[in-house]
Every structure is written in structure tokens, then in C-alpha cells.
Amino acid sequence: GNQRNTHIGLYDLQTKENEHLYMFEKNLHIISCSINNERTLLAVSFCQYTEEERASQLLQSASKYLTLLIEIHPINNVRVLKAVDSCVRVQFLYPVEGRNASRESRLLLVSEDKYIEQFDIHVVAEEEHKVVIQKSGQLPRAKVVDDLVWAQWDMMEQRLFYIVPKESKSTLRCVQFYPDENFNSILESHLDISVNDTQLKLVNFGYDYRQDQDVASKSLNLQVFTSKAGGLCVCCSLVSDTPHEIIYSIYFLHKGYNKTFTVSLERTESHQLKEVAFMNLDYYVAAYLPGQFLHLLNIQHPDLLCYSLFLTGEDARIDALQNCSMRSPWVSAVLDCHAGSLYNVSISDSALLQFLQKSKRDCERLAALHCALLYFQHTEDLEMQIIRWISENLSTCHSFDPIQEFIIAALYCKMCPETQNLDKLLPYTSLHDWIGVVPGVICATDIISLPVLEFQNSKGFWEKLNSNLESVKYAEPHLHYHSNMLRREWRNLSEEYFIGLLFCSFWYFCLFTNQREERRATAYLRNIFENAKKYVVVSILFTPSYFAQARLVPLFEEEDYQQQLLMGLMVAQLKDHLMRHLQYVGKKKIDQIVLDYVANLLNLVHRIMKEVWRRYQLHSCIFCFDERGSAGEFAVFHIMSRILEAANGMCMPLPPGFHTLHLGLGVRCLPLHTLLHYIDNGILQLTETCVRKLLKDLDDTEQNEKLKFSIVMRLPEALGQKVRQYWNHPINANLIARKYVKLLLEKLGNRQCSRPFPERLSVPVEFLPLNYLTNMLAEIENQGVHPYEKQDHVNARFVEETALKHTMALLGLKYS
């Protein structure tokens, strides 16, 4: 104040004003102060005088530091808690929100002599809402911890982390304070951090600039961060013997290992090198050295270096934070200790997307992609911009498939928040390892012992941390669902039942397998098909919202039995996987999880197609063959080919109509030889809808005849029987005749004709082998062997002509 008084106030974030609490009528060096939850008691620790003042005034008998407990509602009594020569920090404990006003307050006193104790303060209410400390002699107190070298207060969760030296290593412990109980030591973890000859370092117990500057060079630069997903990280800056080199370690206690990073800095003055500041961004831990680098480490998936974002230069610049004297008192908050300013810190979505678009390295692209999806929780606008980036960078990513990575990571971020422990069971990446490096950074990984937890009926963070530790014990990477087994099963079924699956109805296929396979295989396949219909078709593909979105992209309402089989296999295996590890959730809940997973997967594929369709301004009536495709259609065809490649790589089903639309664009955009090459290599799949439309809509010009004939010759038998009737052309009729004769002869087998040949209705040909053939076919027909019963009637004259032409050709004679 103007009269050199010392005022203590409480800043209100809403009104941006200070509420006056108490005033000392002299200028004091306040070290620490704290107010209780009811705002009736104030604890203050201050320095009464400096060493110079003490020497000049001969105050040898007076204590240097004083800790007071003051009644401020109303302003009344003052009680001395400590009068010592060592510095003391004070911190009231806070009960959970919504708890009624208590008659008891608890206060922590943290002494520079390396101990912490708790005071229990009982108050009584007098008239006119006056609250005073109950006069009962000394206040009850209890020792919380002794012989510590480092301590950090977690004000949000009412936790005390501290480190005590133990032989050659140090031990991290945590005390949890409960609203209605005392306190309980809940965690112990051994860390390979040297604590010899270190002074006591206190984090989040207030900040005394003069004292902390003296301690900084002789104490641990260390912070503990927790995340709501059950992550527990210890961040520590280490001393390097090499100039222009920074070393820091992140202990991922919830994963059972630590990573030590060595960063080579650009040339700079040695006096500019200061300690690394650490920040808690919940899903990420940030290591920040102003003017040098900003390292964002993924807490949930720290195993692969490519999921951590390492920024340098202008990308690493945080304008408001230009010095290293920073602390992160809680999630997404940073205290600039020099300026006395508190900042909210978050990752900028626009800056992150700009970085993604301009990045030249795969490790940066991967890290930015995962950061965007995880940190911003998958908003629609963000999704659109990522898809746009993917469509422009399909050929620039060499070590990963951006479509695969986007789909898997987006599914993970959509599904995991809904169910506890689901994040340990679903895949989060398409990569199994990462052999690349981050320029300028050396990373060493060491296995550490898992922390020991001791708690009962504790919910929230401790329960999630315990679940993470259990996953590590049971080899967490093996818990994640992967498509290897699905791919093997799919390959076996595709090879064994390909003809029946592709072009027969489900019930025809069941009949087909009953004749050739065991009943067990039939029941298994029937279950797969039922799963596909139950979990996919009924859930999203026949809902108004799906087709409302699909109006832009002309996906056809068709039954794709091959994709249904793949969907059913995925449903069956994913259900089995979740049932093994989520038994407590229940079958009904697991069914819903699988339903949502497959539905979201198909919707993500459709969303990619919709954004690409919109970007290239294609209209929905593009599915016709009377003209060649545009440059935009060719670009969309290329992207659809990459989607198909990504889907095959993950053994992932595609939305119904995808193959039909893909083939239609291929017919419009590709030259004939390239089109046939794509078909022969399985990139384009012949579907009934597309082939039927092609045969019916295209006229029979020489070029179109060549296209149609090439397609017809490549049709599988079952599909050929369905669609050839739509092409009214002599070549097609001859093909039908040849197939007809072949099937009749196959049906005949070793069967003997039992009666004389009937008289032919058609005009006999003066060629005895042909007469014999036609008479034999007629006999077979009369015996009831009709392979084309469900087809249009086959013109017998074409059968005769076809047989005669082939016979003459074999004899080398000229047919007239």
C-alpha cells in the first residue's frame, strides 16, 4: 500500500477483482499464505527481517520466520503456529466441492528443515456468524512425512507427492488427503534419480522469488503430472557434461519405463542455457526451453517416438513465456514465477493444422495427426480439414498410410471415452514399430519397476492408474485388438467359398455349403452373416440419416455378400476379444460397443468419400458410361483406390456400393487395357449392379463391343449367368450357347441314354457329328436336366450354329 502496509487479498477470476482479507501495518516479506475453504481462517508465513537487519539490531534471540493463524471472519485473534529460523510454507486442505461448511479445518506446514506436518483446527460459531478458533491450548498436529528432499502439492486432487532418499536411489511417495478422513500413503515408486547434496525443493506451495532462486541451482528440477486417463509422469531435468546439450527424463510410471531425451542445441551462449520447464496438458506433457524447443510427449502412447511432437524455431515459440522460471500448478495452467502471471495454456488447433500441412517429415505428420484427433476430440470441422490434407498427401507419406492411421486413430478417440479400459483393447495405430528418428533428438528407453499402490475403494484417478498398471503386468501390447487373425480367417473363407459368397444369396449359399461342407462350417457362416446383418445393415445402412448423407456420393443400396462376410467376421472376433477382457461390462453392452465400432468405421470411410466428392465438385448422377471421366473423377478414382488399399491392409469392410462406384469410375476414367489390368489384379471388382448397367446402357459400337466382351469373359460363372442376358448380341448368344452345352454335358456325366433319339424339331444339318450332338442334348433336356431353368430360354438354333462353327474350325474347313 501507499503507507507501506502489507495487504492480503483473494483474487476472483470472474469479477477480476481482489477481495480484501487482512492487512499488516508494516512492510513484510510474505513467503506463503493460504485461506481455508470457508474463508474464515488465514495462515501466513513471513520473514521478520533479513540477516543484515538481524545483525545490526542485535536480534539474536528473535526468530527469523514467523507463521501465524489469523481469524478473519471477523478479524479477531492471531495465533502463532511457528517461530523458527527456517522457512515455512502453509497450505490449507480443501474438502470436495458441495460439502457443507465444516467446524474443522486442516492445515499443512512444510518446513525448510525437510518435514511436513498437519494441524487440525477446530472452530466454534458465535453470534452474528462469527467464527473463532476453539481455545484448547495447543492445536492437535501430526507428522505427515520426514526427511524429504522434494515435495509437490496437487491442489486440485488434494495429493502430496514427495521424494525421500533411499540408498543409491530415491523413492517417490504420494499421500492422499480425504475430505472426511485423515491422510493415507497410497503410492511408492523407486526412481533412479540422484538426490545427494540437494536442497529441499517445493513445487506448488507458493513462490518466493529470492529463496527459490537460491535453491534452484542446488535442487531437483522435477515435477509430477497426472492425467484423467490414469497417467502418472515424473518429469526431471538432468545435468549434462556436454556444452550445448540438454538432457531430461520422463518417467511414465503407468507404463513401466522411462525415456531419456538428449537434445543438441544450436549454437548459443552458455549463460543462456537454463533448466527445462515442464507443463501438464493432460493428454500431453510439454518440455519447454524458450528460444530452443518445445517437446510435446503423448502420455497415453509414449512407446513410439513418432507420436511425440518435437518443435523448434518459430514453431516452438510461446510469446507469453520467454523465461524458464515456470511451474504448472494444475492441468493446462502455467505460472510465470518472474512476472507473477498465471496463464491458461492449450494447443492451438489452427496452428497444429498449419504445422500438419507444411510438415515434411513423416514423424511430424504422424505426431500432428494423432495430436489433432486426441486433443480436440474429433470435431467435424477438424475431421474435414484432416481428410483434405490426406487427399493431398497420399503419395508423400512413406512410412505409414495416412488413411489407415486416420481411420484407426479416429475410431480410437471416438470409442474409448465411452467405456472404461476400452483404450487398452482397441487399436490406436496401424504401425507396429517405428524405425525413424527425430532430427536433433536422441532417445534412450529403460524399463523401471512399477509403482506399488495401496488403496481401498478409491475411485477416479487411482482406480484408472491401477487399471493401467494391471495392463502392463499382462503385456499391454497383446491386449490391443489387431487384424492378423481376422486376415487369416478371411483369406481361408475367401478361397474356399468365393464363388458361393460373391454371387449367391445367403440361403442358396447355405444350401451350397450343406452339400459340400460339414454342418459346423455352415452354422459358423450362418452366424457370421447374421452378425453382419444385425450389426451393420440394420444399424446404419438402412437408416434415413445414412442415406441423407449419401445423396452426394452415389453409393448404391445393394447387398455385397463378400463385404457382409467380412463385417460378420470382424463382429465375431471383436466380440470375442472384448468378452475376454470386459466380462464385467456385460454382453449387451459389448454388443453395443461392437455395433458402434463397425458403424463408425463405415461412416468414417463414407465421410472421406463425401469430403473428396465435395472437394472435386462431382455431382451425384455421375454413374453413367456415355462419356469419359473428368480430371476430378480421375482424382477421386485414385483416392478410392487408396481407400481400398488401406482397407485391404487392415482387413476392413467397406460400405455397400463402394466397389460398384469404384468400378464405374474406372470404366469412365481408365483406358481399356489399364481397366482390365486393374480387374485382373483385384483392384476393381466386378459387381452385378455395375456390369448390368454397363451392358444395358452402352450401345454396340466396335469399341463398346470390345469393352463388353472383355468384361463378360472375366465374369465368374454365377454372375455371368445373371447378367449376360442383358446383352442382346450374337457374341453373347454364342457364349450362352457354349456355356449351355458345357453345363448339359457336365450334368450328363456317365448317364446312358435309355431310349431312341426323338425327332428334332429344327431342320437337321447334313453333318452327322452335329446331328448326334443336338439329338443327345435334346435327350438330356427331356430327362429334366435344365441348368438354365431360371434363365431366359436358350435359342437352340444358336447351339447348333455354335457347334457347327467350332467343328468346322477344328477340321480346317470353311463355314458358309
N, C-alpha and C positions, 0 to 999 in steps of 0.2 A: 504494500500500500504506500501512499504518498508520505505517511508518517512513520515509515519503516516498520509497520506492523506486518505480521505474517498471517494471511488468511488461508483457510482450507475450504474448498468448495467441491461440490459434486456436479460434474458436467452432464447435462441432459442432451442426448443425441437428437431428440425430437424437437425441443424448443431452441436448441443451440445456445443455451444459457447455463450459467453456474448457479447452483443452489448453495447459498452460504451456510456452512456448518459450524465453523468455530474460528476464533481469532486469538493469536498470541500478541501481546503488546510489546513485542520486540522482534528484531530480525533474526530468524532462526534458519539453520541449515537442516531442513526436513529430509530425513533419509527414507522413511517409509510411513505410510498411513493406510488405514483400512476402516470401512464402516460396516456395521452389522446389517443383516437383512432388513430389520425393522427400522433402521436409520435412527436408532436411539443411543448407540454407543459408538465412540470413535477411538481407535487405537492409533497412537502417534509415536514414532521413534525419531529422535533428532540429536544432533551434535551440539552440546552446550558451548563449546569453544574449541579453537584449534590448538595445536601443540604450542604455537608461538604465544597465544594468549595464556595458555596454562603456565608456561614458563615465566612470563612477565608478571603475572598476577599471583604467582606462588600458590596456585590452587592444587597442590599435590594431593590433598585429601578428597577433592571433589571428583566425582565420576565424569568421564568424558561424554558418555552417551546416556540418554535418559529415554525410557519407554513409559508412556502414560496411557491410562484408560480413562476416558472422559465421558461423562453423561452429557448428552447434547439435546435431550428431549424430556424436560427442558435443560438448559445449560445449568449444571449444578456441580456435583462433586468431581474431583480429579484424583485418581489413584495411581501411584507409582507401581509399575509392574517390574521394571528392571532399572537399575542404576549401576552401570558397569563401564569398563573401559573398552569393551569390544562392541562392534556394530551389531545392531539387532534389526531384523525385518519383521513386520507384523502382517498377518493375513487372517481375516475372519472367514469362517466356514459358512457356506450358504446351503440351506436345505433346498429340496426340489421345489420348482415353481408350483404355486397353488396351495402350498401348505399353510395352515393357519399360523398367525403370529405366535411365536414361542416365548416361553418365560425363561429360556436358556439360550445363551449364545456361546459359541466355542471359537477360540482364538489360537492361531498358531504363532509361535515366536521362534524365529530362525536366528540362531546366534552365529557370529563370526567364529566362535570357538568350536564350530563343527557339530552342533547338536540342534535338534528341533524338539520343542515341547508344546503341549496343548493345554490351554487354560479353559476351564468351564466356568462361565459367568452366569450366575442366577440373578434375575431382576424381579422386582415387585412393582406392581402398578398402584399408584396413589391417585388422589382426586385429580380431576381435570386432565385425565390421560397422562399424568406424569409417570415416568418410568425411572426407577433408581436401582442401583446395584444393591443387592441384599447384603447387609452388613454382617458378615460372618467370619471376620478375621481374614486369613489368607485365602486366596481363591484356589479351589482344587485344580491340580495340574498333573499331567502325566507325560513321561518321556516318550516321544514318538520314534526317534532314531538318534543314534550317537555315532561319532567318528565318521562322518560323511565328508566327501570332498567335492561333491556336486549335487545340486538339487534343482528340480523344476516343478513349478506349480501349474496344474491344469485347472484353470478356474471354471471352465465350462462343465467338466465332469467331476470336479472335486477329487482330484487324484494328485498324489505327491510321488514323483519319480526321484530317486536319489541313487548315488553310487557310493559304495564303500570299498576301500582297498582290501584285497584278499590274496595273499601270497603274491605270485607273479602277475596275476590277472586282477581285474576289478569285477565287482558284482553290481548289476543293476537291479534295484528292487522297486516295487510300487506299493504304496499304501492307499487304499480306497477308503474315503470317508463317507459314511452313510447318513442320511437325514435323521433317523431316529435311533441310531446306534452310535457306537464309538468309532473305532477305526480298525482296519484289518489289513495285514500284509498279504497281498494277493498274487504277486509275481516275483520271480527271481530268475535272473539270466546272467550267465558268465560272459564277459566281453574281454577280448584281447586288446585292451587299451591301457597304456601305461599311465598310472596316476601318481607316480613317485614325485615328491617335491612339488606338488601342485597346491595352490591356494584354493580355498573354498570358492566355488563359482555358483551363483544363484541366478536362475532364469525365471522370469515372470513373477518375481517378488518386488516389483518396482525397480526403478533405475536411479542410481546415484552416480552422476557423471564422474565426479572426482575419484570416488572409490573404485568404480568399475574400470576406469582407465588404468589404474594401478594394478588391478587384478588380472586384466585381460591377457597380458603377456606371460603370466605365470599360472594360468588356469586352463581348464579344458574348454575348447570351443565346441560345445556339444549341445544338441537338442533332441528331444524325443517327440515324435509326431505319431498321432493315431488317426485312423480314418474310419468312417462309419461302416465300411465293409469288413472291419475287423483286421485292418492292417496296423502293424506296430513297427516303426522305423526309428533307429538311432543314427543320427547324422553327426559325424565327427570330422573336424579338420585336423590333419596331421602335419607334422613338421617335415619339410623336405631339405635334404642336404645339397640339392642341386639348385643353382640360381634359376630364376625364371621358370619355376616349376611349382605347380600347386597339387597337393595330394589331399584327398578326402575320401572317407569311407561311409557307406550307407549299410547299416546292419538291418536287413529285412528279417526281423525276428519271427514274423509269421510265416516265413518261407524256409527258414533254417539255413541261410547263407548270407554272407556279406560281400559287397562289391567295393573294391578299392580303385578309385579313378586317379590317374596321373595325367595332368593336363599341361602340355607345353605351351607357354605363353609367348606372344610376340614380344619383340624387344621392348623393354620398358625399364624405367629407373627402379632400382631395388627398393628405394624408400616408398614407392607406390604400391608395392606388394603387401596386401593386408589379408586378414583372415576371410575365409569364405562365409557368407551369410546364408542361412537356410530358411526356407519358407514352406509352410504347410498349405497346399492347395487341395487337400482331401484326396482326390484320385492321384495326385502327383506330389512329389517332393521336389522343390527347386533349390539348386545350389547356385548361388549368385556371387560373382566377383565383378563389381562395377567396372565398366570400361574394357572387360575381357570376355566373359562368357556368362551364359545363363543355361543351366542344365536342368531339364525337366525329366524326372525319373518316374516312370509308371509304377505305382505301388502294387497294383493288383497283378501285373505281369512283368516283373523285373528280370525274368530269366533271359530274355533275348535283348541284346543291346539296341536293336533296331526299333524298339518301342519307346525308347527314351530320346527326347528331343534335345539336341545339343546345338545351341545358337551362339554365334559370335558376331562381332562387328555391330552394325546398326540393328540387326535383328535381336541382339541381346541387350539392347539399351532400355532401361526403365527410367524415364526422365525424372520422376519424383524422388528416386532413390539413387543417390550418387555417392554414397559412402557405405562402408561395411559395418558400421555400428547399428545393426538391425537385429530385432528379435521378432519372432512370430508368436504372439501370445495365444492366439487361437486360430482356427481354420480360416484361411483367406484374409488374414489381417497381418499387417506389418507395422511395428513401432520403430520409427526413426529416432534412435536414442539421442543423437546430437540435436536434432531440431525439435524434439518433443512432439512430433506429429504422428498420428495413427492413421494408417491407410487401409482401405479395403483393396485387396489385390485379386484379380481374376485374369483368366486368359481371354484375350480378345478374339472373338470368332472371325471377324473380318480380317484381322492381321494373320490369324492362323491359316485361313483360306488363301490369302495372298502368298503366304510362305509355301503352301502346298503347290500352288500354281507355278511358282518360279523356281522351285527346288530342282536341282539337277542330279541329286544322289538318291538312290533307292532307299537308303536308311532314313533320310529326311522325309521322303514321301510316306513311307510306312508309319513313321512316328507321328507325322502330322495327321494322317488319315485316322489312325486309332485315337489320337487325342481329340480330334473333332467329334468323333462318334461317341466316345466315352464321356467327355467333359460336358458336351452340350446336349446329351440325352436325345439325340436323333430327332431334331426338328425337321419339318417338311421342307423348309426353305434351304436348310443346310444340306439335306439329302439331295435336293435338286442340283445344288452347286457342285457337290461331290460327283454326282453322276455326269455332269457336264465335263468336269475335269477328267474323269475316267474315259469318256468317249474321245477326248483329245489326246490321251496319253497311253493308249492301248499298246503301242509299239515302243514306248520309251522306258517302260519298267522291265528290267531284265531279270531280276532275281525273284519276282513274285508276280502273280496275276492280279491286277487291281480289281477285276470283277469278283473273283473268288474272295479276296480279302475284304472287300466291301460287304458282300452278302453275309459272310460268316461273322464279321465283327458287328455288323448292324443287327443281325439276329441275336447275338450275344447281349448287346446293350438293350435290346427290346425285351428280352425274356427274363434275364437274371434278376432284375429288381423285384419281380413279382413273387418269387419263391425263394426261401432261404436255402442256401447250399447249392442252388442250381448253377451258380457260377463255376463250381468245381466239376460239373458233369457235362456241360455243353462246350463245344469247341469255340475258341476265340480267335483262331488264326488258321490259315492254310499252310503255314510254314512249320516244319519240324525242327529246323535249326537255322542258324544264321552264321555264314562264314565271312561276311563282310566286316569292315572296320569303319569306325568313325574317325575321320582325319583329326590328328592332334590329340587323340584321347587313347590312353592305354587302360584297359580294364582287367583286373585280376579278381577271380571269384574264389571264395573259401567257404567250405562247409563249417557251420558252427552248431553248437548244441542248442536244442530247442529250449525255450524258456519253460519253467515249471510254474503251473498255475494252481492256486489253492483257493477255491471259492465254492459257495453253495447257493443254489437258487438265484444266481446273478444273471440278469438279462442284459440285453443290449450289447455293448462292445465286448465285454468279457466272454459272453457266450459265442459271439462270432469269432473272436480270436481263438478260442478253444477249438471251434469247428475247423478253422484254418490249420491249426497245429495237428489235429487228428488227420486231416487230409494229407499233410506232409508225411506223417508216420506211415500212411498206407500208399506211398508213392503217388502223389497227386497227378503227375502227367498221365498215368494209366487210367485215371478216373474219367478223363475227358472222352466224350463220345467221338469216334472217328469212323471214317467210311471204309476202312480196309475190309472188314468183314462183310459189309454191305456190298462192296465191289465184287468180292469173290462169289457171294451168293447170286448176285445179279448176273455175273458172267456165266455161271453154271446154268441158271434158268434161261438166259437168253439163247445159249447154244442149244439147249435141249428142247425148248418149246417155242422156238422163234416163229415157226410158221403158224402154229395154232394161236399164239398170243397176239400176233400182229393183226390178223385179218379175220378172225372168227369171233363170234360173240362169246360171252363168258360161258354160257351154258353149253354151247357147242364145244368149247374148249374142255369143259369138264367131261363131256362125253368122250372126246378125243383122248383125254388122259386116262379115263377109266378103261379104255380098250387097251392101252399100251403100258400104263404105269400102275404102280401099286396104289391102294386106296389111301395110304398115308400121304403120299405126294399130292393126291387130288385134294384131300382135306386141307393140307397146308396151303396150296394155291388158292383154294376157295376162301380161306381165312384172309389171305393177302388181298384178294380182290375186294372182299367185304370191308377190310380196313381202309382201302383206298377210297371206296365209295362213301364210307361213313365219315372219314376224317378230312376228306378233301372236297369231293364233289358236292356233298350236301352242305358242307360248312361255308364255302365261299363261292364256288364256281356257279352255283345256281341262285345266288342272292342278287337282288336288284342293284346293290351298291357296286358289286363287281362289274356288272355289265354297264352300269352308268359310267364307270371309269374306262371301260374297254371300248367305248364308242369311238375314241380317237384312233386306237390301234385295232385293225380288223382281225382280231382273234376269233376263230370260228368255234361255235358250240358243237364240238364233235367229241366222240369217245375215242381216246387214244389208249388202247389196251396195253401197249408197251409202257407208256408213262404211268398208267394205273398200277401196273405190276410193280414198277419201281417205287411209286408212292407207298404202296402197301408194304413192300419190304422195309422201307425206311420207317414207317409207322411201327411195324412189328419189332424191329431191332431197337429203335429208340425207346419204346415202351419197356422192353426187357431190360435195357440199360438203366433206365430211371427206377424201375421197380427194385432192382438190386440194391440201390443206394438211397432211395427215398421211400422206404417202406412205410415210414410213419406218416407220410403225406396222404396215402390212400389211393386206391385205384381210380376213383372218379376224378380226383384232382390231377393225377398223372395223365389220364385220358385227355383232360382239357389242355394240359401243358403241351402234349404232343400235337393235338389239334391246332393250337395256336402257333406252334413252331412251324409245321408244314404249311399252314395257311399264310403266315408271314413270309415264309420263304418264297412261295409262289407270287405273292403280292410284290415282293421286292424285285423279282425278275420282271414282272409286268410293269413296275414303276420305272425301271431302267428303260424298257422299250417305249413307254409313254413319253418320257423326257426326251429320248432320242428322236422319236417320231415328231414331237413338237419342235425340237431344235431345227430339224431339216425341213419343217413345214410340209410334211406329207399329209395328204388327205386320206380319209378312211375308205374311199372307194378305189383304192389302188390295185385291188386284186383282179386284174384283167390282163389278157395277153395280146391285145391287138396293137400294142406299140412297145417300143423299147424303153427301158428304165432310165431315169434321170441320174445325174451325179449324186443327188441327195439320196435316191433309192439305193445306189451302189454303196454309199457310205453306211446306210442303215443295214444293208445286207452284210457288209463286213463286220459291223458291230454284233449283229445277230450270230454270225459265225463264231465270234469270240465268246459270246454268251454260251453257245453250245459247247465250245471247247472247255470253258470253265465248268459248265455243268457236268460234262463227262469226266473231267478231272476230279470233281468232288463226288461223283456218282449221285447227282442231284436231279430230281424230277423237274420238268418244265411245264408251264401252263398248257392246257389243251389248246390246240390250234397253232402252237409255235412252229412245229415242223411244216404245217401246211403253208403258213405265211412265209417262212424261210424259203421253201421250195418255190413259191410263187414269185418272190423277189429274185431268186436265182434264175428262173426262166426268163424274166424280163431283163436282167442285167448281164448275164454271162453269155459268151459265145458258146455254140453247141458243144464243141469238144471239151471246153472247161466245165460246162454244166454236167456232161456225162462223167467226167473225171471226178467231180465232187460227189456225184451219186454213187459211183463205183467204190469210192473210198469212205462212204458212210457219212460224209459231211451233210449232204442233203438226203433226206429220207422221203421216199415216195409214199404219199398219203392218198387215200381214196378220194377225199374231197378235192384236192388239187388236180389229180390225174383226170378225174371225171370231168372237171370244169375245162381242163385243157383240151380233152378230146372232143367235147361238145362245142366249145366256143371258137376254136381255131378252124378256119377253112382248110381245104386240102390243096394248098399250093405246094409246089415242089419242096420248098424249104420247110413248110409246116409238116408235110408228109414225112420228111426225114426226121424231124423232131419227134413226131408222134411215134413213128416206128421204133426209134431208139428208146423211147420211154417204155413202149409196150413190151419190147423184147427184154427189158430189165425188171418187169413186174414179177413179184413172187406169184406162185401158182394160184393161191387162194384169191389174192387181189385181182389178178388178171381175169379170173372167171367173173368177177363182179363188174369190172369197168370196161372190158373190151366191147361189150355190146353197145356202148355209147359212140363207137366209131364205125360209121357205116362206110366201109371202104373195102375193095377187093382184097387188098393185102391182109387186112384184119380178118376178113372172112376166111381166107386161106389158113391163117393162123388158127382160127377157131376150129376149122375142119381138121387140121393136123392134130390139135390137142384132143379133139373128139375121138379120132381114130385111135390115138395113143392110149387114151383112157379106157376105151372099149376093149382093146386088146389086153391091157393090164387087168381089167376086170375078168376077162375070159380065163386067163391063166391056163391051167391044164384041162379046162372043161371041154368035153366032147359034144359035138352036135348030135342030137338024138333023132332027127328026122330030116327028110329031104329039104333042100333049099326051097323056099317059097318063090313064086314067080315075082320078078321085080316089077315095080310099078313104073320105074323110069325106063327110058329107052336103053336097051343093052348096047354095050360098046363091043366092037369086034376085036376084043383083046382079052384072051382067056384069063390071064392073071388078075386083071382088073375086075372081070365078071366074078371070079372066085372071091375076091376081097369084098366086093359090095354085097354079094349073097351072104357071106359069113357075118358081116356087120348087121345085116337085116335079121339074121337068125339070133344074134346076141340081143338085139333090141326086143325081139319077140319074147325072149326069155326073161325080160324085166330088168335088164341091166341098163340103166339110164343115168349116166354120170352127170347129165346136164338137165336133170328134172326141173330145177328151179330157174333155169335159164330160158331164154327165148329158143324157139325151135331152130335146130341147125339145118341149113339147106343141104339136103343130100346131094344135090347136083354139084355143089362146091366140093363135097367129099370126093365124088367121082373125079372131078376135074383135077383136084389136087393130087390124088393118087396117080392119075394118068400122067400128069406133068412130071412128077418125080420118077415114075417108072421110065418114061421116055428119056429123061435126063440121065438116068443111070445106064441106059442102053446106048447112049450116044446118038439117039435118033432125033430128028427134027419134029417138033409137035406143031400141028396145024389145026 
